[in-house]
Amino acid sequence: TAVRPRRTCVSGETQSDMRAARTVLTLGLLVATAAYVNAQATDCGIEAAVKLMPCASGNSTEPTEACCAGLFVDVPTVKDVEVARWAEAGCFCLKEVYDYDPIYFERVFQLAAKCPGKAALVNKVKNNCPLLLPANGFTKYKTMQDAKDAVEAMAIKPPPAPPAVRASDPAPSVLLNIRLPDYSPKLLKDNRVELANEIAAFLGLSPGQVKFKMVAKGSAIITAEVSPVEGTSTLTSAEMDVIKNKLQDAQANTAAGAFLSPKYGSMEATSPASGGTATPAPPRPTGQVPKPAPPGLAPSLPDTVLGLPRVNPLNGNEYTGGFEVTNEEYIGSLLGQGLPGIAMAIILLVVMVLMGLVYVVSSVCGATLCKCCNGAYKPRSFSKRDLLINKFVMFGFCVLTAIGCFIVFAETGPLLDSTKDLTSGLTGTVADLTASVLNIADTLSVAAKDPTLKTGGNVTKSTENMKDAAVKVNDVVQKAQKDIDDAIDMGGGYSLIGAGVMFGVSFMVFGAGLIGWYRLLILLMVILSIFLILGWIVWGVLSITTVLIDDLCVAMKGYLADSSSSELKDLIPCLEVKVAVEVMNRAREMVASGIAAVNDEIKDYAGSNPYLRYLCTNYVKIEIKDLCNTTTPFYDQDYTRFVCKAYHDKKLEGLEADPDGSVYAYPSAYCPYPTAYYSVAIGNFSKPAPTGLRNLRCPFSSKMPDNETINTFGVAQCYVVKQIPSDIFDSSAGSGALAQSIIDIVPDIESILQCKFVDDAFTIMSGPCGDMSDSLANLWAGFLLVALGYFCIWVSAIVVISRLRFYDEYCKDGPVSKM
């Protein structure tokens, strides 16, 4: 209600005079008001506010010419009936209208007061408001649809026509992107030819010149090819011009039945060439995903790195299979690699025990029964030269042992380093995988809270479980790496110490023999015998380890070459293919739903502009059987190959179908899609034009400050200028950003689902694995030299001990000093 000035009696006037004067004044005002109302609209509604938008843009404190014209000059019409100008009608005096957006109206009021020569006509909730206030015309709009209907009933200036393009060049064919928003693609199965011929007729072509190449869902989305008339090789320039003009007509008039039979509803159609180009873009290469060949036999392992045959000592069978660590025959063949070393250790142990028994028995027999028994270990006659040669031979065997020890010294470091590189490659991959899982979980959890992107199921609970599992696995693996590294360091230290001790013992034995201290030599022989047995055992175990690691390296390379025929695939706990496809489709469908929702908002507010750009639909919804059995432009995508391989391998049976009974896939679309006007990337939605659609953001909110009551003034203003209310635009921009975040993690999701992280791990580990195998092979050779050297020293030392002990009796050319 306006605040009116307080009136008082003037001196000399009687009450009756005043009442009469008031009566006359009132009648005069009523007459004037009636005349005013007959000439102007009686309310302040959409019709009067339609010209206020120029005052809403910018931050200038001075009104623009367009702003003043909308307030005072222009006379908007509704079906050719003149309506009130906002300022002159006193619309500023309506507090309930003013409260729709006080900041905006205060700004417009300040601007209106500065319009040249119009200050006296500005009305606000002050003393100069008209006696009879106009009505709030916005109260008659109860819903947003009411406001939209009112706006569409007004004479709104049609959108500008698209820029003219020069004459088209001839072309061998042209592709059409067609969308029927109101038609189900399932119905096309029975009338594809009928619809194709209707489209041909619309384009001024003959029946049969339009053929459907692909049909996708999301309403009916059709990729069609226009071919020349039979007997010709190109579409003429004239035909291309007609096609181009007809497509512009279709975009300008999307009413149902405008160009096709009414049952098909409205039609959107463009060619891949957009932006005013004369020649259509060349068709994207198409193809069909090849059906996978029947899985072949797993490749057999090559000969062992040690050159030993792969024979199972338990049954004598030769192993000819692959790297099957769960196969008893393979395990047996590994044991066969270590058999020579283990067997040598057992034989030596038996020989040593027998020699000890013989010595004890002969000594007891010689002391109690017959002295002839004492000759069990007595040497034959020898010369000093024979003894010297014996010592030098033992020295040669010590050198052989030293060479083996030096090889062990040299290869232990590289072996430790390559082993650590191997484990760090594995743990690094697990750490990267964990980081990806956490990022995926956080992204999906945030996106699932958006109503536009929300899908069935408790996503938050699932993602939390996913994060917990990933963190636990990473913790276990990282701790295991630390334990392994500690064990490797410890084992490397023990290996070096062992090699050093063995080297020292061998030369101590030689030194004692060279000097002639046979009693010390006997004591050292006990130590030498123990190390001799241990040396052969270590060599046997090293044989098994070397072959196992080399086989693993070969298997990893085989997996990278063809994972389907590798035995390692059975050892890697990858997700079931069917589940992987379901999850991939769910993520892609979530994005597609978000984009469709935002496009619906754009169409609801700004859709009457036929040349408006929409968000590109990132994924094509197409039946799996069509994707995998027909020619499409998506044949070379990793997603398509993965899905179609599973489809042809019959691993997708029972996959959840849509309500229409069909099972769909979601290959990546090539923007713009489905038509040339769907070209804005979802992540660019809120960016300024031409990259994004920021120009569609209306400055008014669709809700009042209580977030419940509809701001009919703001909604109407936005409908008038074909823009989206600020709160809805911002919400859609948020959904778009979340959808983009999901698009960004789709490669990570699909990498995990398809076990590509295993490929990454094997790629990283292949190099260190090869280095580790080479170091083990060299270490195996070093321990073989040590074991052989020890065996020869042991045999030589037995002879030297015997000759030194019985030197006086059996040396032919003189005694020597001995202890």
Secondary structure by P-SEA (a helix, b strand, c coil): ccbbbbbbbcccccaaaaaaaaaaaaaaaaaaaaaaaaacccccccccccccccccccccccccaaaaaaaccbbbbcccbbbbcccccccccccccccccaaaaaaaaaaaaacccccccccccccccccccccccccccccaaaaaaaaaacccccccccccccccccccbbbbbbbccccccccccccaaaaaaaaaaaaccccccccccccccccbbbbbbbbcccccccccaaaaaaaaaaaaaaaacccccccccccccbbbbbcccccccccccccccccccccccccccccccccccccccccccccccccccccccccaaaaaaaaaaaaaaaaaaaaaaaaaaaaaaaaaaaaaaaaccccccccccccccccaaaaaaaaaaaaaaaaaaaaaaaaaaaaaaaaaaaaaaaaaaaaaaaaaaaaaaaaaaaaaaaaaaccccccccaaaaaaaaaaaaaaaaaaaaaaaaaaaaaaaaaaaaaaaaaaaaaaaaaaaaaaaaaacaaaaaaaaaaaaaaaaaaaaaaaaaaaaaaaaaaaaaaaaaaaaacccccccccccccccaaaaaaaaaaaaaaaaaaaaaaaaaaaacccccccccccccccccccccccccccccccccaaaaaaaaaaaaccccccccccccbbbbbccccccccccccccccccccccccccccccccccccccccccccaaaaaaaaaaaccccaaaaaaaaaaaaaaaaaaaaaaaaaaaaacaaaaaaaaaaaaaaaaaaaaaaaaaaaaaaaaaaaaaaaaaaaaaaaaaaaccccccccccccc
